[in-house]
Amino acid sequence: MSHPQPRRWVAGLLVSAGVLAASIPPAQAHLVQQAGHGKGSVDWSSGQITVTGSGAPPDRGNAAQRRLLTQRAAVADGYRQLAEIISGVHVDSETVVKDFVTDSDTIRTQVSALVKGAQPGAPRFLSDGAVEIDVTVNLYGQSGLAGITAPDSWQAPGRARDSARPDHLAVTALFALSALVPQTLVDSCHLAAAAVKPVPAKPRPAGAGLSRKPLPIKTNVVPVVVTSQYTGVIIDCKGLGGQPAMSPTILDSSGGEIYLGRRDMPDSFADFVINEGIVGYTDTIAEANQLERAGKNPLRLRATRISGGFKADAVLTDDAAKQLVGAEANSKIMSNAKVVFVL
């Protein structure tokens, strides 16, 4: 048996502000964003992306044939919407899935397979003959986006991927789903392919792998002595304009990294963060207090601001940073990913 070795992971999947607009009703415990021009949503609490595909009935065929063709077109529309949304998901605060797809044939193939493997729900038949079908994929798990964007060393045997060879046609190829539904059928049902123009990728900092995020500087704050046994930490980011991510970074006031980003971590950490995400999300402190992840005695800290190009990283005051680092030394709350963000 091999001994666990430190790994580096660019963690995090933050959906692009260009694709998603936050919709977080105060009465809801789940942190949900509306996506795809109102036809989809990302539930960051349950870890699912759901879109509603729609199909209009064609002018040909008998009633049964038209219904079948319309259902197939609705599923195809859902797949196309998922492809568009996933391309804007953030791997970290400076990098989107589209950047990874552009740089790696294997990731392109895996993302395309994720879209094609999405699970359609039951069809809803509308009075005008149109059909709507919900299509869902997971953010977390080896079969979700987290499993695709995790490093090779975290993948199950046989899933290692090429992370270096570029393919600048990958973004366009991601949406080539015509094998699922013939283009003639799509045309007959008045569906247009998702038109996503390739955007030049940001340059990659030296040593950053596929990420566009500069390598972090670890915090140098001197921790205070913490004697309490905390079961987790709740970072209150309400009202600061933060956006959810599967692994946002926690920083001190000077930009020193306290929690994750590309911090060294043991292999034993991999399964948990792939399946559950680096942090949990709620939209209320009360709900955060009820999460098993936070435990019965969480440390509660208020972020002073949000950082990162896509507003994913929480910044603490130096006093709060010292308290968090001290609590980690005593209770290992960050080492066990017992972290919850409230947005």
C-alpha positions as CSV (number, residue, x, y, z in Angstrom):
1,M,0.0,0.0,0.0
2,S,1.4,3.4,-1.0
3,H,1.7,6.0,1.7
4,P,-0.3,9.2,1.3
5,Q,1.6,11.9,-0.3
6,P,0.8,15.7,-0.4
7,R,-1.0,16.7,-3.4
8,R,-1.9,20.1,-5.0
9,W,-5.3,20.7,-6.4
10,V,-6.8,23.7,-8.0
11,A,-10.2,23.3,-6.3
12,G,-13.3,25.1,-7.0
13,L,-16.2,25.4,-9.4
14,L,-17.6,28.8,-9.5
15,V,-20.2,29.5,-12.1
16,S,-19.4,32.4,-14.3
17,A,-21.3,35.6,-13.6
18,G,-21.8,35.9,-17.3
19,V,-24.0,32.7,-17.3
20,L,-25.5,32.9,-13.8
21,A,-27.2,35.5,-11.8
22,A,-27.6,34.9,-8.1
23,S,-31.2,34.2,-6.9
24,I,-31.2,33.6,-3.2
25,P,-34.6,34.1,-1.6
26,P,-34.2,34.9,2.1
27,A,-36.7,32.2,3.1
28,Q,-34.8,29.4,1.4
29,A,-32.1,27.4,3.1
30,H,-30.6,26.2,-0.1
31,L,-28.2,28.4,-2.0
32,V,-29.6,28.4,-5.5
33,Q,-28.5,30.4,-8.6
34,Q,-30.7,30.8,-11.7
35,A,-28.9,29.8,-14.9
36,G,-29.4,29.5,-18.6
37,H,-31.5,32.6,-19.1
38,G,-34.0,31.4,-16.5
39,K,-34.3,27.9,-17.8
40,G,-31.8,26.3,-15.4
41,S,-30.5,26.5,-11.9
42,V,-27.5,25.5,-9.8
43,D,-28.3,24.3,-6.3
44,W,-25.0,24.8,-4.4
45,S,-26.4,23.2,-1.3
46,S,-27.5,19.9,-2.9
47,G,-24.8,20.1,-5.6
48,Q,-26.9,19.8,-8.8
49,I,-27.3,21.6,-12.1
50,T,-30.8,21.4,-13.6
51,V,-32.0,22.8,-16.8
52,T,-35.4,22.6,-18.5
53,G,-35.2,21.6,-22.1
54,S,-38.1,22.4,-24.4
55,G,-39.2,21.1,-27.8
56,A,-41.9,22.3,-30.2
57,P,-43.9,19.8,-32.2
58,P,-42.8,19.3,-35.8
59,D,-45.1,19.6,-38.8
60,R,-44.6,16.1,-40.0
61,G,-45.7,12.6,-38.8
62,N,-48.7,11.3,-37.0
63,A,-49.6,12.3,-33.4
64,A,-47.5,9.6,-31.7
65,Q,-44.5,10.4,-33.9
66,R,-44.8,14.1,-33.3
67,R,-44.9,13.5,-29.5
68,L,-41.8,11.3,-29.6
69,L,-39.9,13.7,-31.8
70,T,-40.8,16.6,-29.5
71,Q,-39.6,14.7,-26.4
72,R,-36.3,13.9,-28.1
73,A,-35.9,17.6,-29.1
74,A,-36.6,18.7,-25.5
75,V,-33.9,16.4,-24.3
76,A,-31.4,17.7,-26.9
77,D,-32.3,21.3,-25.9
78,G,-31.5,20.4,-22.3
79,Y,-28.1,18.9,-23.2
80,R,-27.2,22.0,-25.2
81,Q,-28.1,24.3,-22.2
82,L,-26.1,22.1,-19.9
83,A,-23.1,22.4,-22.2
84,E,-23.4,26.2,-22.2
85,I,-23.7,26.4,-18.4
86,I,-20.9,24.0,-17.6
87,S,-18.5,25.9,-19.9
88,G,-18.8,28.8,-17.5
89,V,-18.3,26.9,-14.3
90,H,-15.3,28.2,-12.4
91,V,-12.6,25.8,-11.4
92,D,-11.1,28.5,-9.2
93,S,-11.6,32.2,-8.9
94,E,-9.7,32.9,-12.1
95,T,-10.3,29.8,-14.2
96,V,-13.5,28.4,-15.9
97,V,-14.1,24.9,-17.2
98,K,-13.9,26.3,-20.7
99,D,-10.2,27.0,-20.1
100,F,-9.6,23.4,-19.0
101,V,-11.6,22.1,-22.0
102,T,-9.5,24.3,-24.3
103,D,-6.2,23.0,-22.9
104,S,-7.0,19.3,-22.5
105,D,-8.5,16.8,-25.0
106,T,-9.3,14.4,-22.2
107,I,-11.2,17.0,-20.1
108,R,-13.1,18.0,-23.2
109,T,-14.1,14.4,-23.7
110,Q,-15.1,13.9,-20.1
111,V,-17.1,17.1,-20.0
112,S,-18.9,16.1,-23.2
113,A,-19.6,12.7,-21.7
114,L,-21.0,14.3,-18.6
115,V,-23.4,16.3,-20.6
116,K,-24.5,13.4,-22.8
117,G,-24.9,11.2,-19.6
118,A,-27.2,13.7,-17.9
119,Q,-30.4,12.2,-16.6
120,P,-33.7,13.4,-18.2
121,G,-36.8,13.6,-16.0
122,A,-40.4,12.9,-16.8
123,P,-41.8,14.9,-19.8
124,R,-44.3,17.6,-19.2
125,F,-46.8,18.0,-22.1
126,L,-48.1,21.5,-22.7
127,S,-51.4,22.5,-24.2
128,D,-49.8,23.7,-27.4
129,G,-48.2,20.3,-28.0
130,A,-44.7,21.4,-26.8
131,V,-42.8,19.3,-24.3
132,E,-40.6,20.3,-21.3
133,I,-38.1,18.0,-19.7
134,D,-35.7,18.7,-16.8
135,V,-32.2,17.4,-17.3
136,T,-29.8,17.2,-14.3
137,V,-26.1,16.6,-13.6
138,N,-24.1,16.6,-10.4
139,L,-21.5,19.1,-9.3
140,Y,-19.9,16.7,-6.9
141,G,-18.7,13.1,-7.0
142,Q,-16.4,11.1,-9.3
143,S,-19.2,11.2,-11.9
144,G,-19.8,14.9,-11.6
145,L,-17.8,18.0,-12.4
146,A,-15.6,17.7,-9.3
147,G,-14.4,14.3,-10.5
148,I,-13.4,15.8,-13.9
149,T,-11.5,18.8,-12.6
150,A,-9.7,17.0,-9.8
151,P,-6.0,16.2,-10.5
152,D,-5.0,12.9,-12.0
153,S,-3.6,11.6,-8.6
154,W,-7.1,11.9,-7.2
155,Q,-8.8,10.0,-10.0
156,A,-9.9,6.4,-9.8
157,P,-7.6,3.9,-11.5
158,G,-7.8,4.1,-15.2
159,R,-9.1,7.6,-15.3
160,A,-5.8,9.5,-15.6
161,R,-6.0,12.2,-18.2
162,D,-3.8,14.2,-20.4
163,S,-3.6,17.7,-18.8
164,A,-1.2,19.3,-21.2
165,R,-2.1,19.0,-24.8
166,P,-4.0,22.0,-26.0
167,D,-7.1,21.8,-28.3
168,H,-8.3,25.3,-29.2
169,L,-11.4,23.9,-30.9
170,A,-12.5,22.2,-27.8
171,V,-15.1,24.8,-26.8
172,T,-16.8,24.5,-30.1
173,A,-16.5,20.7,-30.0
174,L,-18.2,20.6,-26.6
175,F,-21.5,21.6,-28.1
176,A,-21.3,19.1,-31.0
177,L,-24.1,16.9,-29.6
178,S,-25.7,16.1,-33.0
179,A,-25.2,12.4,-32.4
180,L,-27.8,12.5,-29.8
181,V,-30.5,14.0,-32.0
182,P,-30.2,14.4,-35.7
183,Q,-29.8,18.0,-36.8
184,T,-32.8,17.6,-39.1
185,L,-34.9,16.8,-36.1
186,V,-33.6,19.8,-34.2
187,D,-34.3,22.0,-37.2
188,S,-37.8,20.6,-37.6
189,C,-38.6,21.4,-33.9
190,H,-37.3,25.0,-34.3
191,L,-34.3,24.5,-31.9
192,A,-31.1,26.4,-32.3
193,A,-27.8,25.1,-31.1
194,A,-26.3,27.0,-28.1
195,A,-24.1,29.6,-29.7
196,V,-21.1,30.1,-27.5
197,K,-18.2,32.0,-29.0
198,P,-14.8,30.9,-28.0
199,V,-13.1,33.4,-25.8
200,P,-9.3,33.7,-25.7
201,A,-8.0,31.9,-22.6
202,K,-6.2,33.9,-19.9
203,P,-2.5,33.2,-19.7
204,R,-1.4,30.6,-17.2
205,P,1.0,31.6,-14.5
206,A,4.2,29.5,-14.3
207,G,3.7,26.4,-12.3
208,A,0.0,26.7,-12.1
209,G,-0.9,23.8,-14.3
210,L,-4.2,24.4,-16.1
211,S,-5.2,27.2,-13.7
212,R,-5.1,30.8,-14.6
213,K,-4.8,31.7,-10.9
214,P,-1.4,32.7,-9.6
215,L,0.2,30.4,-7.1
216,P,-0.8,31.4,-3.6
217,I,1.3,32.7,-0.8
218,K,0.5,30.9,2.5
219,T,-0.5,33.0,5.5
220,N,2.2,34.0,7.9
221,V,-0.1,35.1,10.7
222,V,0.8,33.9,14.2
223,P,-2.1,31.9,15.6
224,V,-3.6,32.6,19.0
225,V,-3.9,29.8,21.5
226,V,-7.3,28.2,21.1
227,T,-8.4,25.8,23.8
228,S,-12.0,25.2,22.7
229,Q,-12.7,22.1,20.7
230,Y,-14.5,23.4,17.6
231,T,-16.4,21.0,15.3
232,G,-16.3,23.3,12.3
233,V,-16.1,26.9,11.1
234,I,-18.8,29.1,9.6
235,I,-17.6,32.0,7.5
236,D,-20.3,34.7,7.3
237,C,-20.1,36.4,3.9
238,K,-23.6,37.9,3.8
239,G,-24.0,41.2,2.0
240,L,-20.4,41.2,0.6
241,G,-21.3,40.2,-3.0
242,G,-19.7,36.8,-2.8
243,Q,-20.4,34.0,-5.3
244,P,-20.5,30.3,-4.5
245,A,-17.7,27.9,-5.4
246,M,-16.9,24.3,-4.7
247,S,-13.6,25.4,-3.0
248,P,-13.2,29.1,-2.3
249,T,-10.0,30.2,-0.7
250,I,-9.9,31.8,2.8
251,L,-7.3,34.6,3.0
252,D,-5.8,36.9,5.6
253,S,-5.9,40.6,5.2
254,S,-2.6,40.6,3.2
255,G,-3.8,37.9,0.8
256,G,-2.0,35.0,2.5
257,E,-3.9,31.8,2.0
258,I,-5.3,30.1,5.1
259,Y,-7.6,27.5,3.5
260,L,-7.0,25.6,0.3
261,G,-6.8,26.9,-3.2
262,R,-3.7,24.9,-4.2
263,R,-2.6,24.1,-0.7
264,D,-0.8,20.8,0.0
265,M,-3.2,18.1,1.2
266,P,-3.1,14.4,1.9
267,D,-4.6,11.8,-0.5
268,S,-7.1,10.8,2.2
269,F,-8.7,14.3,1.7
270,A,-9.5,13.6,-1.9
271,D,-12.6,11.5,-1.7
272,F,-14.4,13.8,0.7
273,V,-13.8,17.0,-1.2
274,I,-14.7,15.4,-4.5
275,N,-17.9,14.0,-3.1
276,E,-18.9,16.9,-0.8
277,G,-17.0,19.9,-2.0
278,I,-14.4,21.9,-0.1
279,V,-17.1,23.9,1.7
280,G,-20.7,23.6,2.4
281,Y,-23.1,26.5,1.5
282,T,-26.2,28.0,3.0
283,D,-27.9,31.4,2.8
284,T,-28.6,31.8,6.5
285,I,-26.5,31.5,9.7
286,A,-29.4,29.5,11.3
287,E,-29.2,26.9,8.6
288,A,-25.4,26.8,8.8
289,N,-25.7,26.0,12.5
290,Q,-27.8,23.0,11.7
291,L,-25.4,21.4,9.2
292,E,-23.7,18.2,10.2
293,R,-20.6,19.6,8.5
294,A,-20.4,22.5,11.0
295,G,-21.1,20.3,14.0
296,K,-22.4,21.2,17.4
297,N,-19.8,23.7,18.3
298,P,-18.7,25.7,15.2
299,L,-16.4,28.6,15.2
300,R,-18.2,31.6,13.7
301,L,-16.2,34.3,11.8
302,R,-17.2,37.3,9.8
303,A,-15.5,37.9,6.5
304,T,-14.5,41.5,6.0
305,R,-14.6,41.4,2.1
306,I,-14.6,39.1,-0.9
307,S,-11.6,38.7,-3.2
308,G,-10.8,37.0,-6.5
309,G,-11.8,37.8,-10.1
310,F,-15.1,35.9,-9.6
311,K,-15.7,36.9,-6.0
312,A,-15.2,33.5,-4.5
313,D,-12.5,34.0,-1.8
314,A,-13.3,35.2,1.7
315,V,-10.9,37.7,3.4
316,L,-10.6,37.8,7.2
317,T,-9.2,40.4,9.5
318,D,-5.9,39.4,11.0
319,D,-7.5,38.8,14.4
320,A,-10.0,36.4,12.8
321,A,-7.3,34.8,10.8
322,K,-5.2,34.1,13.9
323,Q,-8.2,32.6,15.6
324,L,-8.9,30.3,12.7
325,V,-5.3,29.1,12.4
326,G,-5.3,28.6,16.1
327,A,-8.5,26.6,16.0
328,E,-7.1,24.5,13.2
329,A,-4.1,23.6,15.3
330,N,-6.3,22.4,18.1
331,S,-9.3,20.9,16.3
332,K,-8.2,20.2,12.6
333,I,-11.4,21.7,11.3
334,M,-9.9,22.8,8.0
335,S,-7.9,19.6,7.6
336,N,-11.3,17.8,7.7
337,A,-13.0,20.4,5.5
338,K,-15.5,21.3,8.2
339,V,-16.0,24.6,6.6
340,V,-19.4,26.3,5.7
341,F,-19.9,29.6,3.9
342,V,-23.0,31.7,4.3
343,L,-23.7,33.9,1.3
